Amino acid sequence: MVLLCSCTFAAPQVKQATYPDTSDGLQFQAQTVLNAYFSGDQREFEASTRLFALPDPETWLGHTLGPEHAADLAADYRKYFKSFQSALARQLERWRETDEVAVRVSPLQKLPSRDRVMPRPDAPTPQEPVTIERFQFTLHAKGQRASSQWVDSFVYRDGAFRFIGPGAFPFWDHPLVVRLNASSSGGQR
């Protein structure tokens, strides 16, 4: 069985949980998604994944990156968030037949060096400091060595972690290219 997400970006109308701004808080928020997914409760799964979305991306992005960018960035954000939901559902589906799946969340210890990534020349600059929190997720099952790992970036808003980009960078500054060997000359690897 595959659970799919559809996400609207309206402000939640029901009381939502508040998670602490710590890796344990994010782990608990993510475990809520896993529990809903593996219970087969489509409604709860959708609600728990929606909590990772910025409640009003156009307003937040306009305030953070400038009103002239808000509409276009909000449209981009919605695409990135849908990809986040789909990737999460695919990750969880791989573990569907496994008992006692858990998620371990840890802060990303080291950012990729900017000499290994090509910055986006068109990336807007935040108008005020933005705290981007980057975390590594590991899915694992009790008694098994196998695991799945990935990194995503978040901002903490309104008592929850809000997805802001895949990997170690926010979606508006997501690298275009990752160089495999930045120190080699002549473009050779």
C-alpha positions in Angstrom: 0.0 0.0 0.0 1.3 3.4 -0.9 0.1 6.5 0.8 0.3 9.7 -1.2 0.2 13.2 0.1 -1.7 16.2 -1.2 -0.8 19.4 0.4 -2.6 22.7 0.7 -0.9 25.7 2.2 -3.7 27.0 4.3 -3.1 27.8 8.0 -4.1 24.8 10.1 -7.6 25.1 11.6 -7.0 22.5 14.3 -4.8 22.7 17.3 -1.4 21.4 16.4 1.4 19.9 18.5 4.4 22.0 19.5 7.8 20.5 19.1 10.9 21.9 20.8 13.6 23.5 18.6 16.0 20.7 19.1 17.1 17.6 17.2 14.9 15.6 19.6 12.0 17.8 18.8 12.5 17.2 15.0 12.9 13.5 15.7 9.6 13.4 17.5 7.9 15.4 14.7 9.3 13.0 12.1 8.4 9.9 14.2 4.8 11.2 14.3 4.8 11.0 10.4 6.3 7.4 10.5 3.7 6.3 13.0 0.8 7.7 10.9 2.3 6.2 7.7 2.8 2.7 9.2 -0.7 2.7 10.8 -2.2 3.2 7.3 -4.1 6.3 8.4 -4.0 8.4 5.3 -5.6 11.4 6.9 -3.2 11.5 9.8 -0.2 10.9 7.5 -1.3 13.9 5.4 -1.8 16.1 8.5 1.5 15.1 10.0 3.4 15.8 6.7 1.6 19.2 6.2 3.0 20.3 9.5 6.4 20.4 7.8 5.2 23.0 5.3 5.5 26.7 5.8 1.9 27.8 6.8 2.0 30.8 4.5 5.0 30.6 2.2 4.3 33.7 0.2 4.2 35.9 3.3 7.2 34.3 5.0 9.3 34.4 1.8 8.3 38.0 1.0 9.2 39.1 4.5 12.5 37.1 4.4 13.7 37.5 0.8 11.7 40.5 -0.4 8.2 41.1 -1.7 9.4 41.3 -5.3 10.4 37.6 -5.0 7.5 36.3 -3.0 5.1 35.0 -5.6 7.7 33.2 -7.7 9.5 31.7 -4.7 6.2 30.6 -3.1 5.4 28.7 -6.4 8.9 27.1 -6.3 8.5 26.3 -2.6 5.3 24.4 -3.3 7.1 22.3 -5.9 10.0 21.6 -3.5 7.6 20.7 -0.7 5.6 18.3 -2.9 9.0 16.6 -3.8 9.8 16.4 -0.1 6.5 14.7 0.6 6.9 12.3 -2.3 10.5 11.4 -1.4 9.4 10.8 2.2 6.6 8.5 1.2 9.0 6.6 -1.1 11.5 6.2 1.7 8.8 4.9 4.1 7.4 2.6 1.5 10.8 0.8 1.3 10.3 -0.1 4.9 6.6 -1.1 4.7 7.1 -4.8 5.5 9.6 -4.1 8.3 8.6 -4.2 12.0 9.5 -1.4 14.4 10.9 1.2 12.0 12.3 4.3 13.8 13.9 7.5 12.6 17.0 9.0 14.1 17.6 12.7 13.5 21.0 14.4 14.1 22.2 17.9 13.2 24.4 17.9 10.1 27.9 18.3 11.5 29.6 19.8 8.5 28.2 21.8 5.6 29.5 21.0 2.1 32.3 23.3 1.2 31.2 26.1 -1.1 34.2 25.3 -3.3 32.5 22.0 -4.0 29.2 23.5 -5.0 28.3 26.1 -7.6 26.2 28.8 -5.9 23.1 30.0 -7.7 23.9 33.4 -9.3 20.2 34.4 -9.1 19.7 33.4 -5.5 18.0 36.2 -3.5 19.8 37.4 -0.3 17.8 37.3 2.9 16.8 40.7 4.1 17.4 39.6 7.7 19.3 36.7 9.3 17.6 33.3 8.7 18.5 30.4 10.9 18.6 27.3 8.6 18.8 24.1 10.5 20.2 21.1 8.6 19.5 17.6 9.8 20.5 14.1 8.7 17.7 11.5 8.9 18.3 7.8 9.3 15.6 5.2 9.1 16.4 1.9 10.7 14.5 -1.2 11.9 15.1 -2.9 15.2 17.6 -5.7 14.8 18.7 -4.7 11.3 21.9 -3.2 10.0 20.4 -1.7 6.9 19.3 1.9 7.0 18.2 4.8 4.7 19.8 8.2 5.1 19.2 11.7 3.7 19.7 15.4 4.7 17.1 18.1 4.6 17.0 21.8 5.7 14.4 23.5 7.9 13.4 26.7 9.6 11.7 26.6 13.0 8.4 28.5 12.9 5.3 28.4 15.0 6.3 25.5 17.2 7.4 23.1 14.4 10.2 22.4 11.9 9.3 23.6 8.4 11.0 22.1 5.4 13.0 24.7 3.5 15.1 22.6 1.1 16.5 19.3 0.2 20.1 18.6 1.3 22.1 21.3 3.1 20.8 24.4 1.4 17.5 26.3 1.3 15.6 25.8 -1.9 16.2 29.4 -3.1 20.0 28.8 -2.9 20.1 25.1 -3.8 23.4 24.5 -5.7 23.1 24.0 -9.4 26.1 21.6 -9.6 28.2 19.7 -7.1 31.8 19.3 -8.2 33.1 15.9 -7.4 36.7 17.0 -7.1 37.1 20.8 -6.7 40.9 20.6 -6.5 41.5 18.9 -9.8 42.7 21.1 -12.7 41.3 21.1 -16.2 38.0 19.7 -15.2 39.3 16.2 -14.8 38.3 13.9 -12.0 
